[in-house]
Amino acid sequence: MGYTMMDGVPVWGVPDESAVKQIKTCLAEKEAAAGALMGDHHLGYAMPIGGVVAYHGMVSPSGVGYDIACGNKAVRLDVKAEDVRKDIDKIMDMIFRGISFGVGRKNQERVDHELFDDETWDLVDDLHIRAPKCRDLKQLARQQLGTVGSGNHYVDLFVDERDRVWCGVHFGSRGLGHKLATHFIKQGGGADGMHVAPVVFEEGSHLGESYIRCMNLAGRYAYAGRDWVCDKVARLLKAPIVEEVHNHHNFAWKETHVIDGSEHELWVVRKGATPAFPGQRGFVGGSMGDISVILEGVESEDSAAALHSTVHGAGRVMSRTRAAGKKRWDKKAGGFVRKSEGEISKEMMNQWVKRAGVTLRGAGTDESPHCYKRLPDVLEAHGSTVKIVHTLTPIGVAMAGEDEFDPYKD
């Protein structure tokens, strides 16, 4: 058994007491059937990041979180690694200029998609969620499709164990998901603070049905955005995509699981946790100076205890404020005003990525490798539940700059 039982909850990796306390609050809901904490778990809003909770006939918007359908996509590109390495500075400049990172950004290119014909947009309009300076939420979504945002969201270039080139991206549903989540959590009476009871809806209720429809729309939107960014990188490199792996990690799925010896159809909420059913592949990113992986779920007793889930990343060990210091957004100044220094300097971050052979564009010290666990250690904790298919070593990383304000990050 690769996990530790903490008050009836299977926990992978070193248990974080705050996260354990949070998931116990989630499991106190009478319709909660089971839960688990992945090896990258840490404190989140209402439900821990790296947490998995399964409900009988209930879905939780606060469990899914504000970045609905945040996820990862990796594509293998038909281009020689030696050619990419030779031109890596030029390539990363093209990626950083050609893709929109940061504050509520609009895509520099107009992107259309069939999802904008979905009738669920009529429901979204009926919710009376209005975006500043936009006619409606659909207009905001159109403008932001294919933008990456800030925080821990990125566009990376990798080489695998056979020296093949991959592009990997991590981001979600941007302003669309954030505003939908805000609306439904408010409608469900969500309280302020971290250690609060999760908002849950009965799946057949008006709020439940509306949330599920909107969540699925945000999921399609997030997938379309990641598709567009990966396609854009492929076009920039003039390299066809020959393989892809794509997955959410902030979502709720209706699945069948065995609980106490019996099969149950359940809503499984994964916040910062990747689905990993037997044979199912996922892309899991490390920090900017460490490896990432393509992994695959494996059938085992531990896999069932994890509700067929695994990590979504390495997991933070240092808060953003501790790493980068305190700063606040000054609307009049049009930027951040620093209030105190953090523990991680830009020199420390740059030294790490230089040693790793990574060409970096953007990024703040709150995303430095110092702030994260090492992904191999986290994966080792999951033992027999997954197998590593490809190990991806970063050669180029692009993220929003440290002074970008973005309300739609994780």
C-alpha positions as CSV (number, residue, x, y, z in Angstrom):
1,M,0.0,0.0,0.0
2,G,1.6,3.3,-1.2
3,Y,-0.7,5.6,0.8
4,T,-1.3,6.5,4.4
5,M,-4.8,6.4,6.0
6,M,-5.5,9.6,7.8
7,D,-8.9,9.5,9.6
8,G,-10.3,7.2,6.9
9,V,-8.8,9.2,4.0
10,P,-6.1,7.6,1.8
11,V,-3.2,10.2,1.5
12,W,-0.3,9.9,-1.0
13,G,2.9,11.6,-0.2
14,V,3.7,13.5,3.1
15,P,0.3,14.4,4.6
16,D,-0.5,18.1,4.8
17,E,-2.6,18.6,8.0
18,S,-4.5,21.6,6.6
19,A,-5.4,19.7,3.4
20,V,-6.4,16.6,5.4
21,K,-8.7,18.9,7.5
22,Q,-10.2,20.4,4.4
23,I,-11.0,17.1,2.7
24,K,-12.6,15.8,6.0
25,T,-14.9,18.8,5.9
26,C,-15.8,17.8,2.3
27,L,-16.5,14.2,3.3
28,A,-18.8,15.3,6.1
29,E,-21.4,16.0,3.5
30,K,-23.9,13.2,3.9
31,E,-23.8,12.3,0.1
32,A,-20.0,12.1,0.0
33,A,-19.0,8.5,-0.7
34,A,-15.2,8.6,-0.8
35,G,-12.2,10.9,-1.0
36,A,-8.5,10.9,-1.5
37,L,-5.5,13.2,-1.5
38,M,-2.9,12.9,-4.2
39,G,0.9,13.3,-3.7
40,D,0.9,17.0,-4.7
41,H,-1.9,18.0,-2.3
42,H,-2.0,21.3,-0.5
43,L,-4.5,23.8,0.8
44,G,-7.1,25.1,-1.5
45,Y,-10.4,27.0,-1.3
46,A,-13.0,24.8,0.4
47,M,-11.4,21.6,-1.1
48,P,-7.7,20.9,-1.2
49,I,-5.8,21.1,-4.5
50,G,-4.8,17.5,-5.2
51,G,-8.1,16.4,-3.7
52,V,-10.6,14.0,-5.0
53,V,-14.2,13.6,-3.6
54,A,-17.0,11.4,-5.0
55,Y,-20.6,12.2,-4.3
56,H,-23.9,10.3,-4.6
57,G,-26.1,12.5,-6.9
58,M,-24.3,15.8,-6.0
59,V,-21.8,18.0,-7.7
60,S,-19.6,20.7,-6.0
61,P,-18.8,24.0,-7.8
62,S,-16.4,25.0,-5.0
63,G,-14.8,21.6,-5.4
64,V,-14.2,22.1,-9.1
65,G,-12.9,25.5,-8.3
66,Y,-12.7,28.9,-10.0
67,D,-10.6,27.7,-12.9
68,I,-13.1,25.3,-14.3
69,A,-11.5,22.7,-16.6
70,C,-7.9,23.9,-16.0
71,G,-5.8,21.2,-17.6
72,N,-2.8,20.1,-19.5
73,K,-2.1,19.2,-23.1
74,A,1.1,17.9,-24.7
75,V,1.7,17.3,-28.4
76,R,4.7,15.7,-30.0
77,L,6.0,17.6,-33.0
78,D,7.6,16.3,-36.2
79,V,10.8,18.5,-36.0
80,K,14.4,17.7,-35.2
81,A,15.5,18.4,-31.6
82,E,18.9,19.7,-32.8
83,D,17.1,22.3,-35.0
84,V,15.0,23.5,-32.1
85,R,17.9,23.7,-29.7
86,K,19.9,25.6,-32.3
87,D,17.2,28.3,-32.7
88,I,15.7,28.1,-29.1
89,D,16.1,31.8,-28.4
90,K,14.4,32.8,-31.6
91,I,11.7,30.2,-31.1
92,M,10.9,31.2,-27.5
93,D,10.7,34.9,-28.6
94,M,8.2,33.9,-31.3
95,I,6.1,31.9,-28.8
96,F,6.2,34.7,-26.2
97,R,5.2,37.3,-28.8
98,G,2.7,35.2,-30.7
99,I,0.6,33.9,-27.7
100,S,-1.1,36.2,-25.2
101,F,0.1,35.7,-21.6
102,G,-1.1,37.7,-18.6
103,V,-3.8,40.0,-17.4
104,G,-7.3,39.3,-18.8
105,R,-5.6,39.4,-22.2
106,K,-7.4,39.3,-25.5
107,N,-6.1,37.0,-28.2
108,Q,-4.1,39.0,-30.9
109,E,-5.8,36.8,-33.5
110,R,-9.6,36.3,-33.9
111,V,-10.4,32.7,-33.0
112,D,-13.8,31.2,-33.8
113,H,-15.0,27.8,-32.8
114,E,-18.2,25.7,-33.1
115,L,-18.7,25.8,-29.3
116,F,-19.9,29.4,-29.7
117,D,-23.0,27.9,-31.4
118,D,-23.8,25.8,-28.3
119,E,-27.3,26.6,-26.9
120,T,-25.9,26.7,-23.4
121,W,-24.8,30.2,-24.1
122,D,-28.4,31.2,-23.9
123,L,-28.4,29.8,-20.3
124,V,-25.2,31.7,-19.5
125,D,-26.9,35.0,-20.7
126,D,-29.9,34.2,-18.5
127,L,-27.6,34.0,-15.5
128,H,-27.1,37.8,-15.9
129,I,-23.3,37.5,-15.5
130,R,-21.9,40.6,-17.1
131,A,-18.2,41.1,-17.9
132,P,-16.8,44.6,-17.6
133,K,-16.5,46.5,-20.9
134,C,-18.0,43.5,-22.7
135,R,-21.5,43.0,-24.0
136,D,-21.8,39.7,-22.3
137,L,-19.8,36.7,-21.1
138,K,-19.8,35.1,-24.6
139,Q,-18.0,38.1,-26.0
140,L,-15.3,37.9,-23.3
141,A,-14.9,34.2,-24.0
142,R,-14.5,34.9,-27.7
143,Q,-11.8,37.5,-27.0
144,Q,-9.9,35.3,-24.6
145,L,-10.0,31.9,-26.4
146,G,-6.4,30.8,-26.9
147,T,-4.9,33.1,-24.2
148,V,-2.8,31.5,-21.5
149,G,-3.1,33.8,-18.4
150,S,-0.6,34.0,-15.6
151,G,0.2,32.3,-12.3
152,N,1.4,28.7,-13.0
153,H,0.1,28.6,-16.6
154,Y,2.7,28.0,-19.3
155,V,3.7,27.0,-22.8
156,D,6.8,24.8,-22.7
157,L,9.0,23.0,-25.2
158,F,10.5,19.6,-24.2
159,V,12.6,16.7,-25.5
160,D,11.8,13.2,-24.4
161,E,14.0,10.2,-23.7
162,R,14.4,9.6,-27.5
163,D,15.2,13.3,-28.2
164,R,11.8,14.0,-29.7
165,V,10.3,17.4,-29.4
166,W,7.1,18.0,-27.4
167,C,5.1,21.2,-26.6
168,G,3.2,21.2,-23.4
169,V,0.6,23.8,-22.1
170,H,-1.3,24.3,-18.9
171,F,-4.3,26.7,-18.4
172,G,-8.0,26.6,-18.2
173,S,-11.3,28.4,-19.0
174,R,-10.0,31.9,-18.3
175,G,-12.7,34.6,-17.5
176,L,-15.5,32.4,-18.6
177,G,-14.8,29.7,-16.0
178,H,-14.0,32.2,-13.2
179,K,-17.2,34.1,-13.7
180,L,-19.3,31.0,-13.9
181,A,-17.8,29.6,-10.8
182,T,-18.2,32.9,-8.9
183,H,-21.9,33.0,-9.9
184,F,-22.7,29.4,-8.8
185,I,-20.7,29.5,-5.6
186,K,-22.5,32.7,-4.6
187,Q,-25.9,31.2,-5.5
188,G,-25.0,28.1,-3.4
189,G,-24.3,30.4,-0.4
190,G,-20.5,29.8,-0.5
191,A,-18.7,31.5,2.5
192,D,-15.5,33.5,2.4
193,G,-12.3,31.9,3.6
194,M,-10.4,28.6,3.0
195,H,-11.7,26.3,5.7
196,V,-15.3,26.5,4.7
197,A,-17.9,23.9,3.9
198,P,-18.1,23.1,0.1
199,V,-21.0,24.3,-1.9
200,V,-22.9,21.2,-3.3
201,F,-25.9,21.0,-5.6
202,E,-28.2,18.0,-6.2
203,E,-27.6,17.0,-9.8
204,G,-31.3,17.1,-10.6
205,S,-32.0,20.5,-9.1
206,H,-32.2,23.7,-11.2
207,L,-28.8,24.9,-9.9
208,G,-27.3,21.5,-10.3
209,E,-28.4,21.0,-13.8
210,S,-27.5,24.6,-14.8
211,Y,-24.0,24.2,-13.2
212,I,-23.3,20.9,-14.9
213,R,-24.3,22.4,-18.3
214,C,-22.1,25.5,-17.7
215,M,-19.2,23.4,-16.4
216,N,-19.3,21.2,-19.5
217,L,-19.3,24.3,-21.7
218,A,-16.3,25.7,-19.8
219,G,-14.7,22.3,-20.4
220,R,-15.1,22.5,-24.1
221,Y,-13.9,26.0,-24.1
222,A,-10.7,25.1,-22.1
223,Y,-10.0,22.2,-24.5
224,A,-10.5,24.5,-27.5
225,G,-8.1,27.0,-26.0
226,R,-5.3,24.5,-25.4
227,D,-5.9,23.0,-28.9
228,W,-5.4,26.4,-30.4
229,V,-2.2,27.2,-28.5
230,C,-0.6,23.9,-29.3
231,D,-1.6,24.3,-33.0
232,K,-0.2,27.8,-32.9
233,V,3.2,26.6,-31.6
234,A,3.2,23.8,-34.3
235,R,2.6,26.5,-37.0
236,L,5.4,28.7,-35.6
237,L,7.8,25.8,-35.7
238,K,6.4,24.6,-39.1
239,A,6.1,21.2,-37.4
240,P,3.1,18.8,-37.8
241,I,1.6,17.4,-34.6
242,V,2.0,13.6,-34.6
243,E,0.8,12.6,-31.1
244,E,-1.2,14.3,-28.4
245,V,-2.3,13.8,-24.8
246,H,-5.0,16.0,-23.3
247,N,-6.7,16.1,-19.9
248,H,-8.5,18.3,-17.3
249,H,-7.7,18.4,-13.6
250,N,-10.3,20.8,-12.3
251,F,-13.6,19.1,-13.2
252,A,-16.4,16.8,-12.2
253,W,-17.1,13.5,-14.0
254,K,-19.9,11.0,-13.6
255,E,-18.1,7.7,-13.2
256,T,-18.7,4.1,-11.8
257,H,-16.5,3.1,-8.8
258,V,-16.5,0.3,-6.3
259,I,-17.2,1.5,-2.8
260,D,-17.3,-1.0,0.1
261,G,-17.6,-3.9,-2.4
262,S,-20.5,-2.4,-4.4
263,E,-20.5,-0.5,-7.7
264,H,-21.9,3.0,-7.5
265,E,-22.4,5.7,-10.1
266,L,-20.9,8.8,-8.6
267,W,-20.0,12.4,-9.4
268,V,-16.2,12.5,-9.0
269,V,-14.8,16.0,-8.3
270,R,-11.1,16.4,-9.0
271,K,-9.4,19.6,-8.0
272,G,-5.8,19.6,-9.2
273,A,-6.0,15.8,-9.8
274,T,-5.7,14.0,-13.1
275,P,-8.0,11.1,-14.1
276,A,-5.9,7.9,-14.4
277,F,-8.0,4.9,-15.3
278,P,-6.2,1.8,-16.5
279,G,-4.6,2.6,-19.9
280,Q,-5.6,6.3,-19.7
281,R,-2.8,8.7,-20.5
282,G,-2.1,12.1,-18.9
283,F,0.4,14.9,-19.2
284,V,1.7,16.0,-15.8
285,G,4.0,19.1,-15.6
286,G,6.7,19.7,-13.1
287,S,8.2,23.2,-12.3
288,M,10.0,25.3,-14.9
289,G,13.4,23.7,-14.1
290,D,12.3,20.1,-13.7
291,I,11.1,17.2,-15.8
292,S,7.4,16.6,-16.8
293,V,5.9,13.3,-17.8
294,I,3.4,11.5,-19.9
295,L,2.0,8.8,-17.6
296,E,-0.6,6.1,-17.8
297,G,-3.0,4.7,-15.3
298,V,-2.5,1.1,-14.0
299,E,-5.0,-1.2,-12.4
300,S,-4.3,-1.9,-8.7
301,E,-5.9,-1.8,-5.3
302,D,-4.2,1.5,-4.7
303,S,-5.7,2.9,-8.0
304,A,-9.2,2.1,-6.8
305,A,-8.5,3.8,-3.4
306,A,-7.4,6.9,-5.4
307,L,-10.7,6.8,-7.3
308,H,-8.5,6.2,-10.4
309,S,-6.8,9.6,-10.0
310,T,-3.2,10.9,-9.9
311,V,-1.3,14.1,-9.5
312,H,-1.6,17.2,-11.8
313,G,1.8,18.6,-11.0
314,A,4.6,18.7,-8.5
315,G,2.7,20.6,-5.7
316,R,3.7,23.8,-4.0
317,V,5.9,23.9,-0.9
318,M,6.1,27.7,-0.7
319,S,3.3,30.2,-1.0
320,R,3.4,32.9,-3.7
321,T,3.7,35.6,-1.0
322,R,6.6,33.9,0.8
323,A,8.4,33.4,-2.5
324,A,7.9,36.7,-4.1
325,G,6.9,39.0,-1.3
326,K,3.8,41.1,-0.8
327,K,2.6,43.4,-3.6
328,R,-0.8,44.9,-4.4
329,W,-2.4,45.9,-7.7
330,D,-2.6,49.7,-7.9
331,K,-5.3,50.6,-10.5
332,K,-4.2,54.2,-10.7
333,A,-0.6,53.3,-11.2
334,G,-1.5,50.6,-13.7
335,G,0.7,48.0,-12.0
336,F,1.9,46.3,-8.8
337,V,3.2,48.2,-5.8
338,R,5.7,46.1,-3.8
339,K,5.1,46.0,-0.1
340,S,7.8,43.6,1.0
341,E,10.5,41.3,-0.5
342,G,10.2,37.5,-0.8
343,E,12.6,34.7,-0.1
344,I,13.3,33.9,-3.8
345,S,15.3,36.4,-5.9
346,K,15.2,36.6,-9.6
347,E,18.9,35.6,-9.6
348,M,18.1,32.4,-7.7
349,M,15.4,31.5,-10.2
350,N,17.5,32.3,-13.2
351,Q,20.5,30.3,-11.8
352,W,18.2,27.2,-11.4
353,V,16.8,27.3,-14.9
354,K,20.2,28.1,-16.4
355,R,21.7,25.0,-14.7
356,A,18.7,23.0,-16.1
357,G,19.5,24.2,-19.6
358,V,16.1,26.0,-20.0
359,T,15.5,29.2,-22.0
360,L,13.0,31.2,-20.1
361,R,10.6,33.9,-21.2
362,G,8.6,35.8,-18.6
363,A,7.8,34.2,-15.2
364,G,7.9,35.6,-11.7
365,T,9.7,34.3,-8.6
366,D,6.5,32.9,-7.2
367,E,6.8,30.2,-9.9
368,S,10.5,29.5,-9.3
369,P,11.4,25.8,-9.0
370,H,12.2,26.6,-5.3
371,C,8.4,26.8,-4.7
372,Y,7.7,23.2,-5.8
373,K,8.2,19.7,-4.8
374,R,10.3,17.6,-7.1
375,L,8.0,15.7,-9.5
376,P,9.9,12.4,-9.4
377,D,9.4,12.3,-5.6
378,V,5.7,13.0,-5.9
379,L,5.3,10.3,-8.6
380,E,7.3,7.8,-6.6
381,A,4.7,8.1,-3.8
382,H,2.0,6.9,-6.3
383,G,4.0,3.7,-7.0
384,S,1.8,1.0,-8.7
385,T,-1.1,3.3,-9.6
386,V,0.7,4.8,-12.7
387,K,3.5,4.1,-15.1
388,I,5.7,6.6,-16.8
389,V,5.4,6.5,-20.6
390,H,7.7,9.4,-21.5
391,T,10.0,11.7,-19.5
392,L,10.0,15.2,-20.8
393,T,13.0,17.5,-20.2
394,P,12.3,21.2,-20.6
395,I,14.4,23.3,-23.0
396,G,12.1,26.3,-23.3
397,V,9.5,27.8,-20.9
398,A,7.2,30.8,-21.5
399,M,5.0,32.3,-18.8
400,A,3.4,35.6,-18.0
401,G,5.8,38.2,-16.6
402,E,6.0,38.7,-12.8
403,D,4.2,42.1,-12.9
404,E,1.1,40.7,-14.8
405,F,-2.1,40.9,-12.9
406,D,-4.6,38.1,-13.7
407,P,-7.8,37.4,-11.8
408,Y,-8.4,34.2,-13.7
409,K,-5.4,32.1,-12.6
410,D,-5.7,28.9,-10.4
